[in-house]
Amino acid sequence: MASAIAGSAAGRSDIEIIFLAGPQPPQWETRIRWVPSLSEITTLPDFLIDFTLPAGTLAAAEWCGDNAVPLVSGVTGLTADVTDALEAAAKKAPVLWSPNLSLGVNLLADLAGRAGAVLDRDVPVAIEDIHHQWKKDAPSGTALMLGARVAGERGDDDSGIEYASVREGEVIGVHTVHFTMDGEEFELVHRAHDRSIYALGAINSGCWLMQQAPGMYSARDWLAAI
C-alpha cells in the first residue's frame, strides 16, 4: 500500500509525501525519506495515512493525538484498545477510519443497504470475501462493514447474515453480497484489480479530512461531501 500511495501521489501537484514510517525500509526504489518510528518525525505533515497492522494503528493514533495531526486509517482487525486510541485521538484531531477506502466498495455498501431496507427482514443474506493468503482477519473488515450496513437498514443486528472467507494466492479483494428470495436471488459484487483504488481513496479522503474539525469520521462522511 505504501508503494501504491507513493505512486498515486507522484503525478499530483497538490500532494507531496514527506516521509514513510515503519520498522522496515521500503522494498522498492524511492527518494522519499524513511524513518523507523513516528517519534523521529521532525516536520509535522498535513495528515498521516495508516495502512499498517493494529499495533501500528495504535502508535499512529497516539502520535496523531499528541501532535494534532489528522489521521486516515484503513487497517482492519482492530482490538478494543486500538479503537479506544482512535477515539481518544479524535478528541484532538480529525480521524477517518474505514475498512475500505475504495469508491466502488462504498457504493456497494450503499446498494447493499438499499436492498436491506427494501427486502423483508427474513430474506437470507450471505457475504463472501476473497483475499490474498497473507490477510489475517476473517471475515474481512469490509465484509463486516457490508453486513452492518444491511443489518442497520433492516433495523436488526447482523446475526442473521452468513459470512464466508477465502484466503488464496495474491487476490487483492473480491466482495459479494448475496440475497436469496422466494423464486429469485441476486448478487452485488465488487472486484478490486489494483491497490491504487485504495491509495487514491486514502489521499483524497486525507485532503478532505485536514479541513475538518476534530472528531471521528467515516468514508460515508467524506463521500457525502464530494
Summary of the structure (lengths in Angstrom):
residues: 226
radius of gyration: 18.2
end to end distance: 23.6
largest distance: 62.8
contacts: 684
relative contact order: 0.17
helix: 39%
strand: 22%
